[in-house]
Amino acid sequence: MIDAGCLPLEGRMQLMMGQRRFAAKLHYQLSLDDMVSLDHLLRRIAAAVDFSFVRDLCRLFYSHTVQPSVDPVVIFKTLLLGYLYVWHHFRTPADA
């Protein structure tokens, strides 16, 4: 384990900001990567945009004293998916 107290503030903040390391995994001989077409919109976005800028924008908002967080890039991409595919996360009143 790394003693975060001996690192400069920027280094400590970097430890707490989670970063997803993607590794393709097969589940029951199924690969989601093979199921998505090569010209799919999300593949084109991933090829055209480097999302690492999100970590730089969020760095000041992450604490250096708690457990590592969810990677801010993952959160940003989830919000982008919601915008692109118009996901509504709200409940409507039940019919009486």
Phi and psi in degrees as a GROMACS rama.xvg file:
@    title "Ramachandran Plot"
@    xaxis  label "Phi"
@    yaxis  label "Psi"
@TYPE xy
-93.8999  132.085  ILE-2
-79.6949  104.515  ASP-3
-67.0696  -21.1013  ALA-4
-65.6819  -23.9191  GLY-5
-88.4331  -4.40804  CYS-6
-92.2032  152.98  LEU-7
-64.1332  160.628  PRO-8
-51.9421  -43.9498  LEU-9
-61.191  -40.6218  GLU-10
-66.2701  -38.0294  GLY-11
-66.783  -40.0495  ARG-12
-66.5431  -35.5825  MET-13
-63.8111  -35.8647  GLN-14
-64.4265  -36.4303  LEU-15
-82.6438  -21.5203  MET-16
-83.1892  110.164  MET-17
-61.5808  152.317  GLY-18
-140.297  120.979  GLN-19
-76.4404  130.661  ARG-20
-107.418  109.149  ARG-21
-82.3581  130.853  PHE-22
-136.101  121.611  ALA-23
-62.7002  132.708  ALA-24
-125.694  140.97  LYS-25
-97.9321  137.271  LEU-26
-127.472  115.63  HIS-27
55.2531  43.1944  TYR-28
58.5363  33.3085  GLN-29
-120.539  129.217  LEU-30
-119.401  115.19  SER-31
-63.3292  -30.7642  LEU-32
-61.0828  -36.4838  ASP-33
-75.4662  -20.7155  ASP-34
-85.0201  -16.5428  MET-35
-94.967  129.138  VAL-36
-63.5494  153.212  SER-37
-67.5532  -23.6491  LEU-38
-102.048  16.9597  ASP-39
-63.4507  146.53  HIS-40
-54.6629  -43.4653  LEU-41
-68.3219  -31.7263  LEU-42
-66.8995  -39.7581  ARG-43
-66.8887  -38.9231  ARG-44
-64.3098  -45.3016  ILE-45
-61.2612  -34.7885  ALA-46
-75.8338  -28.3962  ALA-47
-94.0137  -24.3005  ALA-48
-117.134  130.369  VAL-49
-96.417  107.2  ASP-50
-81.1398  5.18423  PHE-51
-65.1357  -17.2262  SER-52
-62.5461  -24.596  PHE-53
-63.1894  -40.5167  VAL-54
-61.2063  -41.5181  ARG-55
-63.9135  -40.6095  ASP-56
-67.6125  -31.5972  LEU-57
-92.5366  -11.6431  CYS-58
-51.405  -41.7078  ARG-59
-67.8722  -18.9953  LEU-60
-94.4958  2.02447  PHE-61
-104.156  134.652  TYR-62
-77.7808  156.798  SER-63
-104.557  8.12748  HIS-64
-115.882  3.18081  THR-65
-121.51  -177.15  VAL-66
-66.5359  155.884  GLN-67
-58.2636  143.355  PRO-68
-90.9429  179.775  SER-69
-70.1468  141.226  VAL-70
-56.9988  124.94  ASP-71
-60.2264  -25.9471  PRO-72
-66.1799  -38.9553  VAL-73
-63.6158  -43.3939  VAL-74
-62.9431  -44.1394  ILE-75
-62.4644  -44.4281  PHE-76
-65.2477  -35.3476  LYS-77
-64.0774  -43.5606  THR-78
-64.3187  -38.4478  LEU-79
-63.2145  -42.2618  LEU-80
-60.1683  -43.5638  LEU-81
-60.2831  -38.5253  GLY-82
-69.3737  -46.5894  TYR-83
-66.982  -35.2144  LEU-84
-108.577  13.9673  TYR-85
46.7323  61.5514  VAL-86
-83.3273  130.699  TRP-87
-106.655  122.177  HIS-88
-112.406  69.6809  HIS-89
-150.348  157.776  PHE-90
-101.541  142.557  ARG-91
-99.6162  149.252  THR-92
-60.6607  139.993  PRO-93
-69.9509  145.872  ALA-94
-68.6329  132.448  ASP-95
